[in-house]
Amino acid sequence: MSATLIKGTEIREEILEEITAEVKEIKEKYDKVPGLVTILVGENPASMSYVTLKIKTALRVGFKEIQESQPVDISEEDLLALIEKYNNDDSINGILVQLPLPKHIDEKKVLNAIDPDKDVDGFHPVNVGRLMIGGDEVKFPPCTPAGIQEMIVRAGVETSGAEVVVVGRSNIVGKPIANMMLQKGPGANATVTIVHTRTKDLAAHCKRADILIVAAGVPDLVKPEWIQPGACVIDVGVNRVGEKPSKKNPGKMVAILKGDVDFDAAKEIAGSITPVPGGVGPMTITMLMKNTLKSLKFRLGIQ
Ligand code: GUN
């Protein structure tokens, strides 16, 4: 193996320790801690496990955490009223509504109801606009792209003037990370190309990349011959391709996960690469904690 592994699990620990120390300092100085409410509608198993991890992480770094588990048939009106309650609660700095929502609820309407200054997911149109403007305007960069940028910076990869190619144009990953990498400032200043399902020659674009960010949701889409030798490869894909018995508990089946990049072959060509699992995945919740802390700091006027 020639590539350096960029391990999200290790970077997560560094950042969570930084957050814990800062929370302690703010508590001593201002007698306040960041408050996060997680709103979960229904019992989707994947959503339940994400939310459980968000709650656990929030408590670990010393936040106040409120868990709102609502029945699957909650009305849109009641959900909007719940959001309004936390918009008006001074002890809450971050409101997270776990997606997806049941079909009878208009997701856009719900996300737009969150106070943009408590929108720690960074999904509200006001925060999308702030991200587009860049610089001091940015309050809450969306968590997965923020995690990707943090990994690239902490791995010591030069971004200024770099050719960044982003595979995928989703609102949650592709579009925002492309926007972030082209802004003026540290960890950015790159020349960015977005490629997608209608792009004519995916391979040719990928081959130009000094930094290749893949968020397509297609297992093994990126072949080793698409990678420039020495490139930094960030694989955002988490694809369930089967099941296997758990190592810890052989009676239990766990998902086999694969990224969007053929990792075993790519690691022989790339300069640095994120594994799946243990790469980008752990960074999303970490950056959610960072945004919630930032929200309190904005409120206290210390950010
Ligand atoms: N569902 C899957 N990922 C996310 C996320 O990052 N935030 C929210 N709110 N819901 C999600």
Residues whose N, C-alpha, C, O or C-beta is under 5 A from the ligand:
A	BS01	GUN	V97 Q98 L99 P100 D121
